[in-house]
Amino acid sequence: MRGGVGTVNTFTIEDVLAIGKEVPSVLAVAPVVRASAQIVYESQNWSSNVVGTTPGYTVVRQWALADGRDFGDDDVRAAAKVCVLGQIVADQLFGGMDAVGRTIRIRNIPFRVIGVLAEKGESSFGGSQDDTVLVPWTTMHKRIERADHLRFAMMSARDASLVDDAKEKITAILRQRHHLAENDEDDFTIRSQAEFSQAADQSARIFTLLLGGIASVSLLVGGIGIMNIMLVSVTERIREIGIRMALGARGIDIMLQFLVEAIMLSLLGGGIGVALGYGLSRAASGYSDWPLVVTTDSIALAVGFAATVGIFFGFYPAVKASRLDPIQALRHE
């Protein structure tokens, strides 16, 4: 349903069921009605997200069952008081016990557990998908959360090549059912996984550019620091440079000496940065249970950038040292 100031929700369960019957390219449809409720089993209780839907929900989400069965069309027609638990809810209420066949209470209404969903993990938005309870939408409507209209529904095409065809036919059906004139704007929005993926990719690119900008500023500041240190070093060692030149050192030898020093200085800083980054990443991984992935390619890239910064910012001081006049250098105090 497309929202906005002054809009009225016109998306209904009947719309979803009509799409499932009249669009051949659609494999499964699943209306979604959500409510937060306290789930109780004997002395255990847990606040979770209750989803009223159809058997097509697990098909659309490609969500397998770890135990038991999913509710069927007969359960939906009968508004049966049955439910399927996510892994987190099952663990919180039953621990290691078998949950199938037991009776829980949702808002003080008894429900029989007929299945347990396989572990799904976190969603792209950061919340856990396993902290959920599925019930027939008719049961949800009559006993838990009365909802004459829907905020959204999930649908799955029979094949990726049929997504555009499905979107076109769904649009036509909804416009017809909502009695929209030819010039009227759609009062609904249809989004595919490809669109969500493109939005996520765009966000990732923006975030990457932002981090790249911050890293570039850091490299620039570090490079300027290396150049200043090397210029000071050249100034303090003018007499040493003059002595080396008087003993036969060429300009290229002097330049390579200071260039190598600049590279070693930058590599030392890069090595310290890699060690600190790895240590902080391990600490963050242990604290938040995020997996830590540190590849040799990323370490090599960091070391390579450090060496490049040393060469780039150390080149000017090295050239300046190589062009000193030996006589003037020997006279320097």
HELIX and SHEET records of a PDB file:
HELIX    1   1 ILE A   13  GLU A   22  1                                  10    
HELIX    2   2 GLY A   56  VAL A   60  1                                   5    
HELIX    3   3 ASP A   73  ALA A   78  1                                   6    
HELIX    4   4 GLN A   87  PHE A   94  1                                   8    
HELIX    5   5 TRP A  137  THR A  139  1                                   3    
HELIX    6   6 MET A  140  ILE A  144  3                                   5    
HELIX    7   7 ALA A  160  LEU A  162  5                                   3    
HELIX    8   8 VAL A  163  ARG A  177  1                                  15    
HELIX    9   9 GLN A  193  GLU A  236  1                                  44    
HELIX   10  10 ILE A  238  ALA A  246  1                                   9    
HELIX   11  11 GLY A  251  SER A  288  1                                  38    
HELIX   12  12 THR A  296  SER A  322  1                                  27    
HELIX   13  13 PRO A  326  ARG A  331  1                                   6    
SHEET    1   A 7 LEU A  65  GLY A  68  0                                        
SHEET    2   A 7 ILE A 109  LEU A 117 -1                                        
SHEET    3   A 7 VAL A  82  LEU A  85  1                                        
SHEET    4   A 7 THR A 132  PRO A 136 -1                                        
SHEET    5   A 7 GLN A  44  THR A  53  1                                        
SHEET    6   A 7 VAL A  26  TYR A  41 -1                                        
SHEET    7   A 7 THR A 103  ILE A 106 -1                                        
SHEET    1   B 7 LEU A  65  GLY A  68  0                                        
SHEET    2   B 7 ILE A 109  LEU A 117 -1                                        
SHEET    3   B 7 VAL A  82  LEU A  85  1                                        
SHEET    4   B 7 THR A 132  PRO A 136 -1                                        
SHEET    5   B 7 GLN A  44  THR A  53  1                                        
SHEET    6   B 7 VAL A  26  TYR A  41 -1                                        
SHEET    7   B 7 PHE A 152  ALA A 157 -1                                        
END                                                                             
